[in-house]
Amino acid sequence: MRRVLVGLAMVAVLATAACGGEASNDGGRPGAGVGSPEPGATGSLTVLAAASLTESFDKIKEDFQAANPNVQVVISYGGSSGLAQQITSGAPADVFAAASPATMKTVVDAGEADGEPTVFVRNQLVIATAKGNPEGIRALADLKNPDLKVALCAEQVPCGSAARKAIDAAGVDIKPVTLEQDVKAALSKVKLGEVDAALVYRTDAKAAAADVDGVEFPESAGAINDYPIVTLRNAPNPSAAAAFVAFVRSEPELKILTDAGFRKP
């Protein structure tokens, strides 16, 4: 009988200890311990993104940081070709969002992409003019007028490559007075009154609608740019990078992009 009582006492002690151990491990949080979810993304996240994504990605950054308060996102915008060169030269970054598959290919071929890039939106060119279109520009062929000052993106950047395709399709000879390294720089020339027109993305003209008009032209349909995004192989914060890419592709954030004038692929 004594052995039975001792055995029951030991069982009670062990049960009490087990309960106490569980409470000390989870701090009283429901569902803590084995099987509980991993903590959210933390740390610093560096994103390199095409200049035409500026307004949309600024909003997406705010949403991402609200959903992940322990992450500090830094986005560097510029011409996609220049950003790709930074990556292949060893610049530390976590995510690359390009304005064309060609510039993304530079990063992939250099072995700097972590996995396969995903196209998340598309963009199309328009002719940006001063507000009210004082020169009466209605078509791409109008830009061959030698009395007009025209800005284009340099051909090595996606907006310049797309412009060249559209110009060739129209069969016109346009002589730009300046070649810019990203679409925002080309648009700025119009806003400052330094040129009469520029070929820019529809999204950029829409973002600057208070200062410029965007003139649609049919040849742009043959020069649509796909925008791919990828996490980078040497990302300092790979978990946050993967979370950001998934976030960009979520429906609420895609709505931000389509509201800005981008198209779904």
WOTA-V792821 format. One record per residue. N is the residue number from 0. RES is the residue in three letters. SS is DSSP state (helix for helix, strand for strand, loop for the rest). PSI is psi in whole degrees, 0 to 359 (* if undefined). NEAR is the number of other ideal C-beta (glycine too) atoms within 12 Angstrom. Layout:
((N;RES;SS;PSI;NEAR) (N;RES;SS;PSI;NEAR))
//
This chain:
((0;MET;loop;319;7) (1;ARG;helix;319;8) (2;ARG;helix;321;9) (3;VAL;helix;317;10) (4;LEU;helix;320;11) (5;VAL;helix;317;12) (6;GLY;helix;319;13) (7;LEU;helix;323;14) (8;ALA;helix;319;14) (9;MET;helix;319;14) (10;VAL;helix;318;14) (11;ALA;helix;319;14) (12;VAL;helix;315;14) (13;LEU;helix;319;14) (14;ALA;helix;318;14) (15;THR;helix;318;14) (16;ALA;helix;319;14) (17;ALA;helix;318;14) (18;CYS;helix;319;14) (19;GLY;helix;321;13) (20;GLY;helix;320;13) (21;GLU;helix;318;17) (22;ALA;helix;322;15) (23;SER;helix;332;14) (24;ASN;helix;323;15) (25;ASP;helix;356;17) (26;GLY;loop;19;12) (27;GLY;loop;6;11) (28;ARG;loop;132;13) (29;PRO;loop;134;8) (30;GLY;loop;4;11) (31;ALA;loop;166;16) (32;GLY;loop;210;16) (33;VAL;loop;132;9) (34;GLY;loop;359;8) (35;SER;loop;154;13) (36;PRO;loop;155;10) (37;GLU;loop;151;9) (38;PRO;loop;157;15) (39;GLY;loop;176;18) (40;ALA;loop;145;28) (41;THR;loop;170;18) (42;GLY;strand;195;23) (43;SER;strand;143;23) (44;LEU;strand;125;36) (45;THR;strand;123;33) (46;VAL;strand;130;45) (47;LEU;strand;123;44) (48;ALA;strand;146;46) (49;ALA;strand;143;47) (50;ALA;helix;327;42) (51;SER;helix;350;47) (52;LEU;helix;0;48) (53;THR;helix;301;29) (54;GLU;helix;317;32) (55;SER;helix;315;37) (56;PHE;helix;332;39) (57;ASP;helix;320;23) (58;LYS;helix;318;26) (59;ILE;helix;323;40) (60;LYS;helix;315;33) (61;GLU;helix;316;20) (62;ASP;helix;317;25) (63;PHE;helix;317;35) (64;GLN;helix;328;27) (65;ALA;helix;323;17) (66;ALA;helix;337;22) (67;ASN;loop;74;29) (68;PRO;loop;347;15) (69;ASN;loop;9;20) (70;VAL;strand;134;31) (71;GLN;strand;113;21) (72;VAL;strand;131;38) (73;VAL;strand;122;26) (74;ILE;strand;128;34) (75;SER;strand;121;30) (76;TYR;strand;151;31) (77;GLY;strand;185;35) (78;GLY;loop;136;37) (79;SER;helix;322;48) (80;SER;helix;321;34) (81;GLY;helix;320;32) (82;LEU;helix;319;39) (83;ALA;helix;320;40) (84;GLN;helix;322;24) (85;GLN;helix;317;25) (86;ILE;helix;313;41) (87;THR;helix;344;27) (88;SER;loop;1;15) (89;GLY;loop;8;13) (90;ALA;loop;132;23) (91;PRO;loop;126;24) (92;ALA;loop;160;40) (93;ASP;loop;324;40) (94;VAL;strand;142;52) (95;PHE;strand;126;53) (96;ALA;strand;112;52) (97;ALA;loop;162;49) (98;ALA;loop;7;52) (99;SER;loop;151;40) (100;PRO;helix;331;30) (101;ALA;helix;317;27) (102;THR;helix;325;43) (103;MET;helix;324;38) (104;LYS;helix;325;24) (105;THR;helix;317;31) (106;VAL;helix;317;40) (107;VAL;helix;313;25) (108;ASP;helix;333;16) (109;ALA;loop;1;21) (110;GLY;loop;22;14) (111;GLU;loop;353;34) (112;ALA;strand;142;33) (113;ASP;loop;90;27) (114;GLY;loop;190;22) (115;GLU;loop;128;16) (116;PRO;loop;151;33) (117;THR;strand;129;26) (118;VAL;strand;124;26) (119;PHE;strand;336;39) (120;VAL;strand;172;41) (121;ARG;strand;160;31) (122;ASN;strand;160;43) (123;GLN;loop;149;38) (124;LEU;strand;152;49) (125;VAL;strand;169;43) (126;ILE;strand;118;47) (127;ALA;strand;130;46) (128;THR;strand;168;39) (129;ALA;strand;154;31) (130;LYS;loop;130;18) (131;GLY;loop;355;13) (132;ASN;loop;61;23) (133;PRO;loop;335;15) (134;GLU;loop;358;25) (135;GLY;loop;38;17) (136;ILE;loop;124;35) (137;ARG;loop;343;18) (138;ALA;loop;163;24) (139;LEU;helix;325;36) (140;ALA;helix;336;22) (141;ASP;helix;336;24) (142;LEU;helix;353;38) (143;LYS;helix;353;20) (144;ASN;loop;118;21) (145;PRO;loop;344;14) (146;ASP;loop;350;14) (147;LEU;loop;139;28) (148;LYS;loop;125;26) (149;VAL;strand;139;38) (150;ALA;strand;136;41) (151;LEU;strand;161;41) (152;CYS;strand;149;47) (153;ALA;loop;147;27) (154;GLU;loop;338;24) (155;GLN;loop;348;25) (156;VAL;loop;153;41) (157;PRO;helix;319;50) (158;CYS;helix;329;52) (159;GLY;helix;321;39) (160;SER;helix;318;31) (161;ALA;helix;320;43) (162;ALA;helix;319;45) (163;ARG;helix;319;27) (164;LYS;helix;315;26) (165;ALA;helix;318;37) (166;ILE;helix;317;33) (167;ASP;helix;320;18) (168;ALA;helix;326;21) (169;ALA;helix;344;27) (170;GLY;loop;35;12) (171;VAL;loop;159;22) (172;ASP;loop;103;15) (173;ILE;loop;129;34) (174;LYS;loop;96;18) (175;PRO;loop;151;30) (176;VAL;loop;348;22) (177;THR;strand;147;25) (178;LEU;strand;118;27) (179;GLU;strand;157;35) (180;GLN;loop;351;29) (181;ASP;loop;166;39) (182;VAL;helix;328;48) (183;LYS;helix;324;35) (184;ALA;helix;320;32) (185;ALA;helix;317;45) (186;LEU;helix;323;44) (187;SER;helix;326;26) (188;LYS;helix;324;34) (189;VAL;helix;314;43) (190;LYS;helix;326;28) (191;LEU;loop;355;19) (192;GLY;loop;16;19) (193;GLU;loop;339;21) (194;VAL;loop;164;34) (195;ASP;loop;334;33) (196;ALA;strand;159;47) (197;ALA;strand;150;49) (198;LEU;strand;116;53) (199;VAL;strand;172;51) (200;TYR;strand;150;51) (201;ARG;helix;321;39) (202;THR;helix;322;40) (203;ASP;helix;319;44) (204;ALA;helix;322;41) (205;LYS;helix;319;29) (206;ALA;helix;332;33) (207;ALA;loop;27;34) (208;ALA;loop;339;21) (209;ALA;loop;338;12) (210;ASP;loop;338;22) (211;VAL;strand;162;36) (212;ASP;strand;148;31) (213;GLY;strand;118;33) (214;VAL;strand;117;33) (215;GLU;loop;148;24) (216;PHE;loop;143;31) (217;PRO;helix;329;19) (218;GLU;helix;341;30) (219;SER;helix;338;32) (220;ALA;helix;337;21) (221;GLY;helix;9;20) (222;ALA;loop;44;33) (223;ILE;loop;136;29) (224;ASN;strand;130;43) (225;ASP;strand;142;31) (226;TYR;strand;108;45) (227;PRO;strand;154;39) (228;ILE;strand;147;44) (229;VAL;strand;151;41) (230;THR;strand;151;37) (231;LEU;strand;148;42) (232;ARG;loop;319;24) (233;ASN;loop;31;23) (234;ALA;loop;126;32) (235;PRO;loop;334;21) (236;ASN;loop;74;30) (237;PRO;helix;326;24) (238;SER;helix;318;24) (239;ALA;helix;326;35) (240;ALA;helix;313;39) (241;ALA;helix;321;25) (242;ALA;helix;322;32) (243;PHE;helix;316;46) (244;VAL;helix;316;36) (245;ALA;helix;323;24) (246;PHE;helix;315;35) (247;VAL;helix;324;41) (248;ARG;loop;358;29) (249;SER;loop;156;19) (250;GLU;helix;316;14) (251;PRO;helix;322;18) (252;GLU;helix;328;31) (253;LEU;helix;329;27) (254;LYS;helix;323;19) (255;ILE;helix;317;29) (256;LEU;helix;316;36) (257;THR;helix;327;22) (258;ASP;helix;332;20) (259;ALA;loop;353;31) (260;GLY;loop;355;30) (261;PHE;loop;161;38) (262;ARG;strand;148;23) (263;LYS;loop;147;18) (264;PRO;loop;*;21))
//
